[in-house]
């Protein structure tokens, strides 16, 4: 059954660069896309074929191979394919096939070329970085006119507040410039509507915009640099800056524009990784990750965006190393899937990460005949991940450890044992393995095991009780008299560990909630939201815990960004008394929320006495 236009339009609103197009354009092209279904294993196009248009993955996964048959990338929802050929002679420069049942949206060539010609933000997405020098320019060196994502939206000072609010809702934006006789006179944002209209009890229909707008707002010339944008936003605490040519309004730049630019920059970094031919090339690319974190943090991107984009880079490096290994070793003797666990599995990596991975192999695996190939694969990928900055796991939770490179039948035995004989080591291993996420290969080898394991584990009350107990071992760093329990000696004296005593307690809670509700997502925030939806925790408890988690994670990210900016290696340690009193108080309140939720779980009757 074909998707209706609203289904496609809603999807496009979540995909770059379509989410940057004017509303009327988005509505038009939403009707131009064709929905195509490709069964698993089917060919989408082969190298040299004329391309009917640009493809966009809506559901499923696509594998792209070069002229030699080597896998150069795997694409997932919201990824595009075919643009390189369309920007050249219109013929495919690679071959593409469906890794699983896949739904693609196809935009006809004529529409693709029209968008490239008429909308700079669309064109930049596909052409930015075609020259190596421009690819590496970060947001601080970009001109403001290149960062603006849409034409200026404005109202008159005499318009009612209600009319302005209705316009913002219709356009799905958070701010309007205020223009009179062609001259910028002010700016009104959703924050103004909340603080100056609702909070003051004013009548939106009777109140003119001029009464609540910020008059004579800060603005920038279109030739200003991205560094000017960041400096003004951070120093003045504003999220919207009008862009002018003299006194004439020509655009608006927002925190969202800055974040979107960085998302596109990370996509270009991933494109470079997918085309890398040597480990040295990959290492050169991963060297940009700290700068990516710094820029995203400077643009006030939410922590879940920062960690997701950083994890996407790690995923791309892993997939590329696997492709290079298969080129050297030959095709796998039997199907397999490479999985990440830990922070990479949860898509929560920050500026410092070790590697945690394993391999599930098809049950056709024969020890004597097939083990050498998988041993070489694991060695190649793990050692080169280490060379790229993803250091070896201290606990040896890696595919190079034969225990974590096994056929599916053995993994089923592992999970059964951990669930039904829950000694302390089993609890620890189960905690790690509940965060698994397929990175490359046959994902179906894991999905059935995941479903069976969640069902079996959630039904076993003794195992659940031990998992609850295990989740309470990391305590928030709370001291007496509203203080913090800081580290007492050594290198990190008077600091707190924002990983093990900050985010990990929430990660552990999220894992237990996911077990109780049989939730498949491994991302912590997604687990908390899912737990609220399933009624595992109350709405109020979920909201408080998510708010606490967001604050803790964002302070952790910002602290790492400050360390990078100072030329230091990022760490998870923070000196809480270096924070301002207001922020320090809120951080402590967040830790209190986490401890309260831990206590509620401990007193729920599920933890062993």
C-alpha positions as CSV (number, residue, x, y, z in Angstrom):
1,X,0.0,0.0,0.0
2,X,1.4,3.4,-1.0
3,X,2.1,6.0,1.6
4,X,-0.2,9.0,1.5
5,X,1.3,12.4,0.9
6,X,1.1,13.3,4.7
7,X,3.2,10.2,5.5
8,X,5.9,11.3,3.1
9,X,5.7,14.9,4.2
10,X,6.1,14.1,7.8
11,X,9.2,11.9,7.0
12,X,10.8,14.7,5.0
13,X,10.4,17.1,7.9
14,X,12.8,14.9,9.8
15,X,15.5,14.5,7.1
16,X,18.3,16.9,6.0
17,X,18.2,19.0,3.9
18,X,14.4,18.9,3.4
19,X,13.7,20.2,6.9
20,X,15.5,23.4,5.9
21,X,13.3,24.1,2.9
22,X,10.4,26.7,3.0
23,X,7.1,25.2,4.0
24,X,5.5,25.7,0.6
25,X,8.4,24.0,-1.2
26,X,8.3,21.1,1.2
27,X,4.6,20.6,0.5
28,X,5.3,20.6,-3.2
29,X,8.1,18.1,-3.3
30,X,6.3,15.9,-0.9
31,X,4.0,15.2,-3.8
32,X,6.8,14.6,-6.3
33,X,8.5,11.7,-4.4
34,X,7.6,8.1,-5.5
35,X,7.6,5.3,-3.0
36,X,9.5,2.2,-4.1
37,X,9.8,-1.2,-2.3
38,X,12.9,-3.3,-2.7
39,X,12.9,-6.8,-1.2
40,X,16.0,-7.9,0.7
41,X,18.9,-8.8,-1.6
42,X,17.3,-7.0,-4.7
43,X,19.3,-4.6,-6.9
44,X,18.4,-1.0,-6.7
45,X,20.8,0.1,-9.5
46,X,24.2,-1.0,-10.8
47,X,27.2,1.0,-11.8
48,X,26.7,2.7,-15.1
49,X,22.9,2.7,-15.0
50,X,21.1,5.9,-15.9
51,X,19.6,7.2,-12.6
52,X,15.9,8.1,-12.7
53,X,16.3,10.4,-9.7
54,X,17.7,10.8,-6.2
55,X,16.9,8.1,-3.7
56,X,16.2,8.6,0.0
57,X,16.0,5.7,2.4
58,X,12.7,5.8,4.3
59,X,12.8,2.3,5.9
60,X,15.3,-0.5,5.8
61,X,19.0,-0.5,4.8
62,X,21.0,-0.2,1.6
63,X,24.5,-1.5,0.8
64,X,26.7,0.5,-1.7
65,X,29.6,-1.2,-3.6
66,X,32.3,0.3,-5.8
67,X,33.5,-0.9,-9.1
68,X,35.6,-3.7,-7.5
69,X,32.6,-4.9,-5.6
70,X,33.9,-3.6,-2.2
71,X,31.3,-2.3,0.2
72,X,31.9,1.4,0.6
73,X,29.0,2.2,2.8
74,X,25.7,1.1,4.4
75,X,22.8,3.5,4.3
76,X,19.9,3.8,6.7
77,X,16.7,5.9,7.0
78,X,17.2,9.6,6.0
79,X,20.4,8.8,4.0
80,X,20.5,9.7,0.3
81,X,22.0,7.7,-2.5
82,X,22.6,8.4,-6.2
83,X,23.6,12.1,-5.8
84,X,27.2,11.5,-7.0
85,X,26.0,10.2,-10.3
86,X,23.3,12.9,-10.7
87,X,26.0,15.6,-10.1
88,X,28.2,14.0,-12.8
89,X,26.8,12.5,-16.0
90,X,23.5,11.2,-14.6
91,X,24.8,7.6,-14.4
92,X,25.4,5.6,-11.2
93,X,29.0,5.6,-10.1
94,X,28.4,2.7,-7.6
95,X,26.1,-0.2,-7.3
96,X,23.3,-0.4,-4.6
97,X,21.2,-3.2,-3.3
98,X,18.8,-3.7,-0.4
99,X,20.2,-5.3,2.7
100,X,16.7,-6.0,4.0
101,X,13.2,-5.2,2.9
102,X,13.6,-1.5,2.1
103,X,11.4,1.4,1.2
104,X,13.0,4.2,-0.9
105,X,11.6,7.5,-1.8
106,X,12.7,8.6,-5.3
107,X,12.8,12.3,-6.4
108,X,12.7,12.6,-10.2
109,X,15.9,14.1,-11.8
110,X,14.1,17.2,-13.0
111,X,12.9,18.0,-9.4
112,X,16.4,17.3,-8.0
113,X,18.0,19.7,-10.4
114,X,15.4,22.4,-9.8
115,X,16.0,22.2,-6.1
116,X,19.7,22.4,-6.6
117,X,19.3,25.5,-8.7
118,X,16.6,27.3,-6.6
119,X,17.6,26.5,-3.0
120,X,21.1,27.2,-1.8
121,X,20.6,25.3,1.4
122,X,19.6,22.2,-0.6
123,X,22.6,22.6,-3.0
124,X,25.0,23.1,-0.2
125,X,24.0,19.8,1.3
126,X,25.0,17.8,-1.8
127,X,27.9,20.0,-3.0
128,X,29.6,21.3,0.1
129,X,32.9,19.6,0.5
130,X,33.5,18.8,-3.2
131,X,36.8,20.6,-2.7
132,X,38.9,19.3,0.2
133,X,39.7,22.7,1.6
134,X,36.1,23.8,2.0
135,X,35.1,20.5,3.4
136,X,37.2,21.1,6.4
137,X,36.0,24.6,7.2
138,X,34.2,24.6,10.5
139,X,31.2,26.7,11.4
140,X,33.4,29.4,12.9
141,X,34.9,30.2,9.5
142,X,31.7,30.1,7.5
143,X,30.0,33.3,6.5
144,X,26.6,34.0,8.0
145,X,25.0,34.1,4.5
146,X,26.1,30.5,4.1
147,X,24.6,29.4,7.4
148,X,21.1,30.9,7.0
149,X,18.6,28.1,6.1
150,X,15.5,30.0,5.0
151,X,14.3,33.4,3.7
152,X,13.5,36.0,6.4
153,X,10.1,35.7,8.1
154,X,8.7,38.9,9.6
155,X,5.7,40.7,10.9
156,X,4.8,44.4,11.5
157,X,5.0,46.0,14.9
158,X,1.2,46.8,14.6
159,X,0.3,43.1,14.1
160,X,-1.3,41.4,17.1
161,X,0.6,39.0,19.3
162,X,-1.9,36.3,18.3
163,X,-1.3,36.9,14.6
164,X,2.5,36.6,15.2
165,X,2.0,33.4,17.2
166,X,-0.2,31.9,14.5
167,X,2.4,32.7,11.8
168,X,5.2,31.0,13.9
169,X,3.0,28.0,14.4
170,X,2.2,27.8,10.7
171,X,5.8,28.2,9.6
172,X,7.1,26.0,12.5
173,X,9.6,28.5,13.6
174,X,10.4,30.1,17.0
175,X,11.0,33.7,16.1
176,X,10.0,36.5,13.8
177,X,11.8,39.7,12.8
178,X,9.7,42.8,13.2
179,X,9.9,45.1,10.1
180,X,8.4,48.6,9.5
181,X,8.8,50.5,6.3
182,X,11.5,47.9,5.2
183,X,13.6,48.5,8.3
184,X,14.3,46.0,11.0
185,X,12.9,47.4,14.3
186,X,12.7,44.4,16.5
187,X,12.4,40.7,17.1
188,X,9.7,38.6,18.8
189,X,10.2,35.0,19.9
190,X,8.3,32.2,21.6
191,X,10.2,33.1,24.7
192,X,8.8,36.6,24.5
193,X,5.2,35.2,24.1
194,X,5.7,33.1,27.2
195,X,7.4,35.7,29.5
196,X,5.8,38.9,28.3
197,X,2.3,37.9,27.3
198,X,1.2,34.7,29.0
199,X,3.1,35.4,32.3
200,X,1.8,39.0,32.4
201,X,-1.8,38.0,31.6
202,X,-2.0,40.1,28.5
203,X,-4.7,39.7,25.8
204,X,-2.9,38.2,22.7
205,X,-5.6,39.6,20.4
206,X,-5.4,43.1,21.7
207,X,-1.7,43.4,22.4
208,X,0.5,44.6,19.5
209,X,3.8,43.0,18.8
210,X,5.5,46.3,19.4
211,X,4.6,46.0,23.1
212,X,6.4,42.8,23.7
213,X,9.2,42.6,21.1
214,X,12.8,43.2,21.8
215,X,13.4,46.6,20.1
216,X,16.6,47.4,18.2
217,X,17.9,43.8,18.5
218,X,21.4,42.6,18.0
219,X,22.0,41.8,14.4
220,X,24.8,40.8,12.0
221,X,25.8,41.6,8.5
222,X,25.6,38.7,6.1
223,X,29.4,38.8,5.6
224,X,30.0,38.2,9.3
225,X,31.6,34.9,10.4
226,X,30.1,31.9,12.2
227,X,32.5,32.8,15.1
228,X,30.6,36.1,15.5
229,X,27.3,34.2,15.7
230,X,28.6,31.8,18.4
231,X,30.2,34.6,20.4
232,X,27.0,36.7,20.4
233,X,24.8,33.8,21.2
234,X,26.9,32.5,24.1
235,X,27.8,35.9,25.5
236,X,24.3,37.5,25.3
237,X,22.3,34.4,25.8
238,X,20.2,34.8,22.6
239,X,19.0,32.1,20.2
240,X,18.0,34.3,17.3
241,X,20.0,36.9,15.4
242,X,18.6,38.9,12.4
243,X,20.9,39.2,9.4
244,X,20.9,42.6,7.7
245,X,22.3,44.4,4.7
246,X,22.5,47.9,6.0
247,X,19.1,48.4,7.6
248,X,17.4,45.9,5.4
249,X,16.5,42.5,6.8
250,X,17.9,39.6,4.6
251,X,17.6,36.6,6.9
252,X,17.6,35.1,10.4
253,X,20.1,32.8,12.0
254,X,19.2,30.6,14.9
255,X,20.8,28.0,17.2
256,X,19.0,25.4,15.1
257,X,20.8,26.6,12.0
258,X,24.2,26.2,13.7
259,X,23.3,22.7,14.9
260,X,22.0,21.7,11.5
261,X,25.3,22.9,9.9
262,X,27.2,20.7,12.3
263,X,25.0,17.7,11.6
264,X,25.8,18.2,7.9
265,X,29.5,18.6,8.7
266,X,29.4,15.3,10.6
267,X,27.7,13.7,7.5
268,X,30.6,14.9,5.4
269,X,33.1,13.5,7.8
270,X,31.3,10.2,7.6
271,X,31.4,10.4,3.8
272,X,35.1,10.8,4.0
273,X,35.4,7.8,6.3
274,X,33.3,5.7,3.9
275,X,35.7,6.4,1.1
276,X,38.9,6.0,3.1
277,X,41.4,3.5,1.7
278,X,43.9,3.3,4.6
279,X,43.9,3.3,8.3
280,X,45.9,6.5,8.2
281,X,43.0,8.2,6.3
282,X,40.6,7.0,9.0
283,X,42.9,8.2,11.8
284,X,43.0,11.6,10.2
285,X,39.2,11.8,10.1
286,X,38.7,10.7,13.7
287,X,41.1,13.4,14.8
288,X,38.3,15.9,14.0
289,X,35.9,14.3,16.5
290,X,37.0,16.6,19.5
291,X,36.4,19.7,17.3
292,X,33.0,18.3,16.3
293,X,32.1,18.0,20.0
294,X,33.4,21.5,20.7
295,X,31.4,23.1,17.9
296,X,28.2,21.2,18.8
297,X,28.5,22.1,22.4
298,X,29.2,25.8,21.5
299,X,26.0,25.8,19.4
300,X,24.0,24.5,22.5
301,X,23.1,21.3,20.7
302,X,21.2,18.8,23.0
303,X,23.4,16.2,24.5
304,X,21.5,13.4,22.7
305,X,22.3,15.1,19.4
306,X,26.0,15.5,20.3
307,X,26.5,11.9,21.4
308,X,24.5,10.5,18.5
309,X,26.6,12.4,15.9
310,X,29.8,11.3,17.6
311,X,28.6,7.7,17.7
312,X,27.6,7.9,14.0
313,X,31.3,8.6,13.2
314,X,32.4,5.6,15.3
315,X,29.9,3.4,13.5
316,X,31.2,4.6,10.1
317,X,34.8,3.9,11.1
318,X,33.8,0.4,12.2
319,X,31.9,-0.4,9.0
320,X,34.8,0.9,6.9
321,X,37.3,-1.2,8.8
322,X,35.1,-4.2,8.3
323,X,34.9,-3.5,4.6
324,X,38.7,-3.1,4.3
325,X,39.2,-6.4,6.3
326,X,36.8,-8.3,3.9
327,X,38.7,-6.9,0.9
328,X,41.9,-8.3,2.4
329,X,40.5,-11.6,3.8
330,X,37.9,-12.3,1.1
331,X,34.2,-12.8,1.7
332,X,33.0,-14.3,5.1
333,X,32.7,-18.1,5.1
334,X,29.3,-17.8,6.8
335,X,27.1,-14.8,7.6
336,X,27.8,-12.8,10.7
337,X,26.9,-9.5,12.4
338,X,29.3,-7.2,14.2
339,X,27.7,-5.5,17.2
340,X,28.7,-2.7,19.5
341,X,27.9,-2.5,23.2
342,X,28.6,0.0,25.9
343,X,28.2,3.7,25.0
344,X,28.6,3.0,21.3
345,X,25.8,0.5,21.5
346,X,23.6,3.0,23.2
347,X,24.6,5.8,20.8
348,X,25.9,7.9,23.7
349,X,29.6,8.4,23.0
350,X,31.4,11.6,24.1
351,X,34.9,12.9,23.6
352,X,36.5,9.8,25.2
353,X,35.6,6.2,24.3
354,X,37.1,2.8,24.4
355,X,35.7,0.0,22.2
356,X,33.2,-2.7,23.2
357,X,32.2,-5.1,20.5
358,X,31.4,-8.7,19.7
359,X,30.4,-10.9,16.8
360,X,27.3,-13.2,16.3
361,X,28.0,-15.9,13.7
362,X,25.5,-17.9,11.7
363,X,25.0,-21.4,13.2
364,X,26.5,-22.9,10.0
365,X,29.8,-22.0,11.7
366,X,32.4,-24.7,11.9
367,X,35.2,-24.2,14.5
368,X,38.1,-25.7,12.5
369,X,37.2,-24.4,9.1
370,X,35.9,-20.9,9.9
371,X,37.5,-19.7,13.1
372,X,40.8,-18.5,11.4
373,X,38.8,-16.0,9.2
374,X,36.9,-14.5,12.1
375,X,40.0,-14.3,14.3
376,X,41.7,-12.3,11.6
377,X,38.6,-10.1,11.1
378,X,38.4,-9.3,14.8
379,X,42.1,-8.6,15.1
380,X,42.1,-6.3,12.0
381,X,39.1,-4.2,13.1
382,X,39.8,-4.0,16.9
383,X,43.5,-3.1,16.5
384,X,42.8,-0.5,13.9
385,X,40.0,1.0,16.0
386,X,42.6,1.4,18.7
387,X,44.9,3.1,16.1
388,X,42.1,5.5,15.4
389,X,41.7,6.5,19.0
390,X,39.1,3.9,20.3
391,X,41.3,2.3,22.9
392,X,41.1,-1.4,23.8
393,X,38.4,-2.2,26.4
394,X,40.1,-2.7,29.8
395,X,37.7,-5.6,30.5
396,X,38.5,-7.3,27.2
397,X,34.9,-7.0,26.0
398,X,36.0,-7.2,22.4
399,X,35.6,-9.5,19.4
400,X,39.3,-10.4,19.7
401,X,38.3,-12.4,22.8
402,X,37.1,-15.7,21.4
403,X,34.4,-15.8,24.1
404,X,32.7,-12.8,22.4
405,X,33.1,-14.2,18.8
406,X,30.7,-17.2,18.7
407,X,27.8,-18.7,16.7
408,X,24.3,-17.8,17.6
409,X,23.7,-21.1,19.4
410,X,26.5,-20.3,21.8
411,X,25.1,-16.8,22.5
412,X,21.7,-18.3,23.3
413,X,23.5,-20.5,25.9
414,X,25.2,-17.5,27.3
415,X,22.0,-15.5,27.8
416,X,20.2,-18.5,29.2
417,X,22.9,-19.1,31.8
418,X,23.2,-15.4,32.8
419,X,19.4,-15.3,33.3
420,X,18.9,-18.5,35.1
421,X,22.1,-18.5,37.2
422,X,22.5,-14.8,38.1
423,X,25.7,-14.7,40.0
424,X,27.5,-11.3,40.2
425,X,29.6,-11.9,37.0
426,X,26.5,-12.9,35.1
427,X,24.7,-9.7,36.2
428,X,27.6,-7.6,34.9
429,X,27.8,-9.5,31.6
430,X,24.1,-9.3,31.1
431,X,24.1,-5.6,31.7
432,X,26.7,-5.1,29.0
433,X,24.9,-7.4,26.6
434,X,21.5,-5.7,27.0
435,X,23.1,-2.7,25.3
436,X,24.0,-4.5,22.0
437,X,23.4,-2.8,18.7
438,X,24.1,-4.3,15.2
439,X,26.7,-2.2,13.3
440,X,27.4,-4.3,10.2
441,X,26.4,-7.6,8.7
442,X,23.3,-9.7,9.0
443,X,21.3,-7.9,11.8
444,X,18.7,-10.7,11.8
445,X,21.2,-13.0,13.5
446,X,20.8,-10.8,16.6
447,X,17.1,-9.7,16.5
448,X,15.6,-13.1,17.3
449,X,18.0,-13.6,20.2
450,X,17.2,-10.1,21.5
451,X,13.4,-10.8,21.5
452,X,13.8,-14.2,23.1
453,X,16.2,-12.9,25.7
454,X,14.0,-9.9,26.7
455,X,11.0,-12.2,27.1
456,X,12.9,-14.8,29.1
457,X,14.6,-12.3,31.3
458,X,11.5,-10.2,32.1
459,X,9.6,-13.3,33.2
460,X,12.4,-14.4,35.6
461,X,11.7,-12.5,38.9
462,X,15.0,-13.7,40.5
463,X,17.0,-12.4,37.6
464,X,15.1,-9.1,37.5
465,X,15.8,-8.7,41.3
466,X,19.5,-9.2,40.8
467,X,19.5,-6.7,37.8
468,X,17.8,-4.2,40.1
469,X,20.4,-4.7,42.8
470,X,23.2,-4.4,40.2
471,X,21.7,-1.1,39.0
472,X,22.0,0.5,42.5
473,X,25.8,0.0,42.7
474,X,26.6,3.4,41.2
475,X,25.5,6.1,43.5
476,X,25.2,9.8,42.7
477,X,28.0,11.9,44.3
478,X,25.9,13.4,47.1
479,X,27.5,14.5,50.4
480,X,26.1,16.0,53.6
481,X,24.7,19.5,54.0
482,X,23.8,19.9,50.3
483,X,27.4,19.3,49.2
484,X,29.0,16.9,46.8
485,X,30.9,13.7,47.7
486,X,34.1,14.5,45.7
487,X,37.1,12.3,45.2
488,X,39.4,12.7,48.2
489,X,42.8,12.2,46.8
490,X,45.0,11.6,43.7
491,X,44.9,13.3,40.3
492,X,41.1,14.0,40.5
493,X,41.0,15.3,44.1
494,X,37.9,17.5,44.8
495,X,36.3,16.4,41.6
496,X,33.4,14.1,40.7
497,X,33.2,11.4,38.1
498,X,30.4,12.6,35.7
499,X,30.4,9.2,34.0
500,X,30.3,6.5,36.7
501,X,28.5,8.6,39.3
502,X,26.7,10.9,36.9
503,X,25.2,9.3,33.8
504,X,25.8,5.6,34.6
505,X,23.3,5.5,37.5
506,X,20.6,6.7,35.0
507,X,21.9,4.3,32.3
508,X,21.5,1.5,34.8
509,X,17.9,2.6,35.7
510,X,17.0,2.8,32.1
511,X,18.3,-0.7,31.4
512,X,16.1,-2.1,34.2
513,X,13.0,-0.2,33.0
514,X,13.7,-1.6,29.5
515,X,13.9,-5.1,30.9
516,X,10.6,-4.7,32.8
517,X,8.8,-3.3,29.8
518,X,10.6,-5.6,27.2
519,X,11.8,-2.5,25.4
520,X,14.1,-3.1,22.4
521,X,15.7,0.4,22.2
522,X,19.1,0.6,23.9
523,X,19.5,4.3,24.0
524,X,19.0,5.6,27.6
525,X,16.7,8.5,26.8
526,X,14.6,6.3,24.5
527,X,14.3,3.7,27.3
528,X,13.1,6.3,29.8
529,X,10.5,7.6,27.4
530,X,9.4,4.1,26.5
531,X,9.2,3.2,30.2
532,X,6.8,6.1,30.8
533,X,4.7,5.1,27.8
534,X,4.4,1.5,29.1
535,X,3.6,2.7,32.6
536,X,6.7,1.2,34.2
537,X,7.4,4.6,35.9
538,X,4.9,7.4,36.5
539,X,4.7,10.4,34.2
540,X,6.0,12.7,36.9
541,X,8.9,10.4,37.8
542,X,9.8,10.0,34.1
543,X,9.8,13.7,33.5
544,X,11.9,14.4,36.5
545,X,14.4,11.7,35.7
546,X,14.7,12.7,32.1
547,X,15.2,16.4,33.1
548,X,17.9,15.3,35.6
549,X,19.6,13.1,33.0
550,X,19.6,15.9,30.5
551,X,21.2,18.3,32.9
552,X,23.9,15.9,34.1
553,X,24.7,14.7,30.5
554,X,24.8,18.3,29.2
555,X,27.1,19.5,31.9
556,X,29.4,16.5,31.2
557,X,29.5,17.4,27.5
558,X,30.1,21.1,28.2
559,X,32.9,20.3,30.6
560,X,34.6,18.1,28.0
561,X,34.2,20.9,25.4
562,X,35.9,23.4,27.8
563,X,38.8,20.9,28.3
564,X,39.2,20.5,24.5
565,X,39.1,24.3,24.1
566,X,41.9,24.6,26.6
567,X,44.0,22.2,24.7
568,X,43.5,19.4,27.2
569,X,42.5,15.8,26.7
570,X,38.7,15.5,27.6
571,X,37.9,13.5,30.8
572,X,34.8,12.6,32.7
573,X,35.9,14.5,35.8
574,X,34.5,17.8,36.9
575,X,35.3,20.2,39.8
576,X,31.7,21.0,40.9
577,X,32.8,24.0,43.0
578,X,34.1,25.7,39.8
579,X,30.5,26.0,38.7
580,X,28.4,28.9,39.6
581,X,26.2,28.6,42.6
582,X,23.0,28.5,40.5
583,X,24.2,25.7,38.2
584,X,25.9,23.8,41.1
585,X,22.5,23.8,43.0
586,X,20.7,22.5,40.0
587,X,23.3,19.8,39.4
588,X,22.9,18.6,43.0
589,X,19.1,18.6,42.6
590,X,19.5,16.4,39.5
591,X,21.6,13.9,41.5
592,X,18.9,14.0,44.2
593,X,16.3,13.0,41.6
594,X,18.4,10.1,40.5
595,X,19.0,8.9,44.0
596,X,15.2,9.2,44.7
597,X,14.5,7.0,41.7
598,X,17.1,4.5,42.8
599,X,15.4,4.4,46.2
600,X,12.0,3.9,44.7
601,X,13.3,1.0,42.6
602,X,15.1,-0.5,45.7
603,X,11.9,-0.3,47.7
604,X,9.7,-1.8,45.0
605,X,10.1,-5.3,46.3
606,X,12.2,-6.4,43.3
607,X,15.6,-6.1,44.8
608,X,17.0,-9.0,46.9
609,X,17.3,-8.3,50.6
